[in-house]
Amino acid sequence: MVTAFEFDRYLELSKEDSYKLHQDEKNYSALKKFVLVFNIVFGFVTLTTLFDGEIEFDSYSTFFIFGISLVVKIFYHRIFTEKNIRKRIYTLVISALLLFMLSDILQNIVESRTPVKTVIEKLDNKSSSVKVTLDEEKSDTTNIIIFFSLSLLFFRFKKSDIVRLFALVFGLPALSELIFFRNINFLDILPGLIIASVCFMIAYSTESRKQNKFSKNYDVYYKRHYESIRMKKELNYAREIQLSMLPESAKSIGDLSIAGTSIPANEVGGDYYDYFKISDSQTGIFICDVSGHGVASALLLSGLRSCMHLILEDTANPEEVFIKLNKMIRRTQNRKMFVTAVFAVIDSNRNKCTLFNAGHLPPYKISAGSNELFKIRRHGVALGAVDAFASINEDNLVTFDFKKGDKLLLYTDGIIEAMDSNKNEYGFEKFEDYLYMHTDSSPAELLEGLVKDVNRFTGNTEQIDDISILVLSRS
């Protein structure tokens, strides 16, 4: 039974896709239980066979099947996911069916070569001849059909899939009986046919009933939550647009290698990064964080991005760029929002980096050769905080050497404030420790490893702030 609260996540999908997801979730749980029951039954059979002392061919096949099922149970979560569960169940059922049939065929071949009864017939009065009579070959076709027909009642499939699966479950063993044992008899397979037909009708009718019930619930909840669903779709669309405004996650501009990522905490975020080719020797690097996160922050970011492209057509001086951005923010918003940002210009000819920090977290520079880590602490007030931005921030334009092999790392506070389940922050200490240990990594490797390290720290804890990271190096 799906509760109203659980149904919300289905409403984001179409009715067909949501029902498929519902089936896959049920199948994932059902297969896990089925594998457990299968292991218990065959484990008991295996132990009984070992204590019995007489190990025949069918005993070896039992051991083999139990071994495979045990491996599946141990590595269940690695083999199966809700996304692949449907295909994997098909594969598992067909593989298991073929395995049981092969075991049955090999067992009869082995037993057919063992004489079980001899009869001496006299051909004449003077001599006699021995004629060996073998037991009639027998198969477990009916048992196989019954077992798999009952086992498939565990799972949830579309009605067309049910028809195909039951055709395989009944058709393959019957075909095997005809080809390998050549003693097909309708009365022999009649019990299996009856049970398979009953299982088919139960599965088919149950699936029809459950699908109709799910469809009715979907319509009811969709109508009830239509407005929230519409808003959710609009926000998801806005997220796609916002992410599409970000530049490529990996880029080479001249002798600079750049890697960046932005991970919104909600549907839309308040972080943004970008890079610009200003001239053949100059490249601009920009990162910012709007106070808060959500639709309002995303709208302001959209304006910032447009302004940055327009301003850079006139000037690439970081201080002048920020003076103009500050005017835009002060004139277009209600002064309850502000933006922290860093804009840096790398000059490859001069081997210099000119950087302006408007209230943002301090960037890090990693020097080539010595692998020393420098925190560039100088920063001014945030954009949008005051009108007289130029006079307050006039001493916060810093220029430093940026030679071949050097790296520069910009980031937002979401990575520092990322929390684990105990509300402990990732913090500057862990952040800097990771950088110290991976100073030789390329920008892409450093970025990927840093994100993984934060994810390991937070586990499944919900993210509370947007995370953006921008790493560049000279080669």
N, C-alpha and C positions, 0 to 999 in steps of 0.2 A: 504494500500500500504506500503510495507516494503522497507525502503531506504537502500542504500548500506552500510551506517554506521551501521544501526541496524542489517543488515544481518550477520555481522562479528561474532556475538555471536552464531549464528546457525551453522556456519562452523566448530565449535569445536566438533559438534556431528555428528552422521551418518545422512543420509538424512531422514530416517524414524523417528528417535528420534527428529531431529530438527523440522520436520513438526508437530509431536505430541506436542512439546513444543509450537510451534506457535499457534496451535489450542487451547491449554489450556489457553494461554494468552488471546486469543480472547474470549473464554468462560467465563473467570473470569470477563472481562469487560462487556460482554453481559448479564450475569446473574445479575450483579449489576444493570444494567439499567432495566432489566425485573422486578426485585423485586420492584424497585422504581415505575414503571408504574403500576404494580399489586396493590401496596399499595394505589396509587392515585385513581385507579378505584374502589377498594373495600372500600376505605375510603369514597368516594362520595356516594356509594350505602348504606353504613352503616349510614351515616348522613341523607340521604333521608329517610331511614327506621325509624330512631328515630323520625324525625319530622313528619312523616306520622301518627304516633300514634298507628297504628294497628300492633302489633308484633305477628307474627305467627311462626310456626316451622322453615320455611325456613329462617326467620329473625335471629333466634338463630344460625343456621348453618353459615350464612353470618358473624355474629359477631365473631364466633369461628375461621373461616378461616382468617378473617381480623386480628385477634389477633395473630395467628401463623405467618402470613406474616410480621406483624410489628416486632415481635421478631427476625425473620430472618434478617430483614433490620437493626435493631439496632446492632445485633451481627454478622453482615456479615463477617467482617475481622477475627473474631475468629473462625467462622464455616468453612469458605472457604479459601483455598490457591490455588496457581497455581498447586501445586503438587496433591491435592486431588479433584480438581474441577470436573474432569470427573466423578469420582465415586459419588461425592456428587450430581451432576446434575441428574444422574440416580436415586439415592435414592429420591431426591426431586420430580422428575417428577412422579415416581411410587407412592410415598406417597401421593402427591397431587391428583393424579388420583383416588386412592382408597378412599381418603377423600371425594372427590366430589361424587363418586359413592355411598358411604355409606350415605352421606347426602341425596342424591336422593332417596335411598331405604327407609330410615327412614321417610322421608317426606311423601312418598306414603303410608307407613304403618299407619302413624298417620291420614292422610286424609281419608283413606279407612274405618276408624272406625267412621267417622262422617257422618250421613245421610244427604243427600242434597236434596232428592226429595222423596215424599211419594205419593203412589197411592192407593185409597180405591177401592177394588173390592168386589162386592156382590157375596157371594157363593150361596146363595139361597134367597128366598123372606123374610125369617124371621131373618136372621142374616147377619152380614157383617164381614169382616176380613181386617186387615190393612197389606198391603205388602209394605216393604221398598225397594226402588230401589236406588243403589249407583252409583255414577259416575264411569265411566270406569277408571281404574288405568292408569295414564300417567307418563312417565319418561322424563328426560332431556338428554337422551342418545345422541341424535344428537347434542345438544348444547355442551355437554362435549367433544365429538369427534372433533367438529369444533374448540373449544377453545384451546385444547391441540395440535391439528395439526398446528394451526397458531402459537402458542407459541413456538413450537420446531424449527421454522424457525429462531429464535433468535440465536441458538447455532451452533457450529461447531463440527461435529463428523465424524469418518471414515464412509465410505459407508456401511459397514456391521453393524455398530452401528445404522445408520439411518434406515435400514431395520428393525432391532429389535425394535427400539423405536416406529416407526410408526405401527408395528404389535401390540405392547402393547396398544398404544393409541386408535387404532380402535378395537382390539380384546377384551380387557377387558370390555369396556362399552357394546359391542354387546353381549358378554357372560352374562353379568349382566342382560341385557334386556330379554334374553331368560330364565334364571333361575328364576329371581325374579318377572318378570311381565308377563311372558308366553304369550306375545302378539307380538312376533317378526314379523315384517312385512317389507319386502324388501323395499317397497315404503317409509316407515317411516325413514329408515336409509340411503336411497339413497342420500339425500343432504350431510349427513356427509361423506358417502363413496366417493362422488365426490370431496368434498373439501379436504379430507384426501389424496386422490390420487394425486390431483393437488399439494398439499404441499409436498408430497413425491417426486414427479418428480422434483419440483423446488429445493428442498434441495439436492437431489441426483445429479442432473446435475450441480448445483452450486458447490457442493463439488468436483466433478470430474474436473471441470474447474479450481477451485482454487488450487487443488492439482497439476495439470499439470503445472500451472503457477509457483507455488512455486518450483517445481522440476526443471524447466528450469532455474529459477533464481539461485537456489542452484548450479547447474552445472556450470553456467557462473561465479559466484563469486568464486566458489571453484577452478576453473581453473585459474582465474585471481590472486588469493591470495594463490596459492598452496604452495609457498615457505614459506610464513609467517605462514601458517597453520602447515606445517611440523616442523618449528622451535618451534611453540607454543606447539605442541605435545611432542617434544623432551624435552622442558623445564618442562612440566608437569611430564614427566617421570623422569627427574632429580630430581624434587621436591619429588616425591614418594620415590626415592632411598635415598635422603637426610633425609627425615623424618623417613625412616625405619632404618637409622643408629642411631637414638636416642634410648636411653634405654626405658624401660617401664616407663610410666608416674607416676606410683605408685609402690613402692617397699619397702620391709622390709629386712634389712640386720642386723642380730643380734638384738641389742636393738635400732637400728635406723629405723625410719620411714621417707621415702623420697617421695616427690611429685615434679614433674617437668613438664614444658611445653615449647614449642618453637613455635612461630607464625611468619612465614616469611612474610615480606611485599610484596615481589614479588614471582615469581614462585620458585626461590631458594633463600636461605638467607645466612647471614654471621654469624649467632649465632649457638652455639653448647654447649650442656651440657652433662655430663656423670658422672657416679659414679662407683667405683671399690672396690671389696672386696680384700684388700691387704693381710690380715691375719685374724685369728679368732677374733682379738681384734681391728684391724685397718681397716678403710674404707676411701677411697679417694673420694673427691668431686671436680669436675672440671667444670668451665664455661668459655666461651671465646666469644669474639666479634671481627670479622675481619673488618678492615676499609672498608666502603662501603658495598654494598650488590648486589648480582647478581652472574653470572656464575663464575667470577674470584674468588670471596670470597668463593663460594661453593667448588671450586677445592682446594683452600688452606686449607679449613676446613677438607676436606677428607684426606689430608696429615697429618694434625695435629692429627686427630683421630687415624690414623694408628700408628703414632709415639708415642702417649701417651701409647698405649697398649704395644708397644715394650719397651719403656723406663721403664715402671713400672715393667718389668721383672727383671731389674737390680737394680733399686733404687726407693724408695717411698719418699725420702726427697724432699719437695716442691721446694727448691732452686735448687737442682741438676737437678730436672725434667725440670725446666724452662730454665736452662743454656743449656741443650741439645735441647730443643724445639727452643730456640733462634738461635742456630747454624743451625738447619734445615731450618728455615725461611730465614735466611740471605743467605744461599747457594742455595736455590731453587727458590727464587723469585727476581724480578728486583729492590728490595729495595724501591718500591713505596707503598708497603702495610705493615701494621703492625697489631699486634693482642694484644688486652687487654685481660687479663685472670686472674683467681683466681684458685688456687689449694689448697685444705685444706685436712688434714689428721686427722680424729677423732680416738683417742685412748681410747677405752672404759675402759681398765684396769687402765689407769692413769687419766681418767676423764679430758683429755686435747685435745685441738684442735690446730694444728700447721698449720698456713696459710701463703701463699705467694701471694701478690697482684702485678701483673705486669701491672700497669697503668689502672686498671679497677675501676669501681665505688665501693665505700666502702660497704662491706657486713654489715648486721645487725645481732646482737645477742640479743635474748630475754631470759632473765634469769627467771628460774622457781621460783615460790613463789612470788618474788617481782614484776614480770612482767615488769622489767625495760628494756628499749630499748637502746642498745649500738651500736654506729656506729664505725666500725673498720677502721679508717682513713688511716693508714699507707699503702702507696703503692709506687712502683717504676715506672720505665719507661716501655713502652709497648714492647712486644716481636717483634723483627725485626727492632727496631729503631736504635740500636747501636750494634757494635761487642763486646765491653767490657761490656757485660751484668752483669757478676758476680761482678765486682768491684763497679759498680754503685748501684746495688741493695742489697749489702751485709747486710744492716741494715733493710731490709724490710721483714724479716722473723719474724713473731709474733706468740707467743704461749700464749693461755689463757685457763682458766677453762671452761670445757664443761661437766656439770653434768646432771644427770637424770632430764628430764623435760625441759632442755634448748632447744632453737631453733636457727637455723642459716638460714639466707635468703640471697641468691645470685641472681643477676638479671643483665640485660643488660640495656643500656641507652634508648632503645626503649620505655620502660614503663615510664621513666621520661620525655622523649621528646614527648610523645603522645599528640596530639593537638586536640582541639575542632574546631568548624567551624569558630571561631573568632581568631584562631591562638594562643590561650592561651595554655600553656603547663600544663600537669598534675602535674609535678614538685615534688620536694622532700617533700614539706609541706603536700600535699594531700597524698603522699605515706606514710609518717611517721604517719600522723593522722590515716590512715586506720590501720596500724600496731598496734598503741597504743590501738585502739578500739577493736582489735581482737587478743590480745596476748594469750588468752586461747584456740584459735581454733587449730584444728589438722592441720598438713601440707597440707593435701588435701583440707580441708575447707578454710584455709588461701589462698591457691593458687587459688581456684575456685572463692572465693569472691573478691580477688584482681583483677583478670581478668574481672569480671563483673563490678567492680567499674570503671575500666579504660574504658570499653566499654560504660558505662553510660555517662562518661565524654566526650568521643569523639563523641558519637552518630554515625551518618553515615559518618563521616569524614574519608577520605581515609588514611590508615596507611602509614607513610613515612619511618619507620624503623622497623627492626625485634624486636620482644619482646620475651625474654626468662626469666623464673623464676625458681628457684630451692629452695625448702624449705625442711629442715630436722629437726627432733627432736629426743631426746632420751627418751625412756620409761622405 
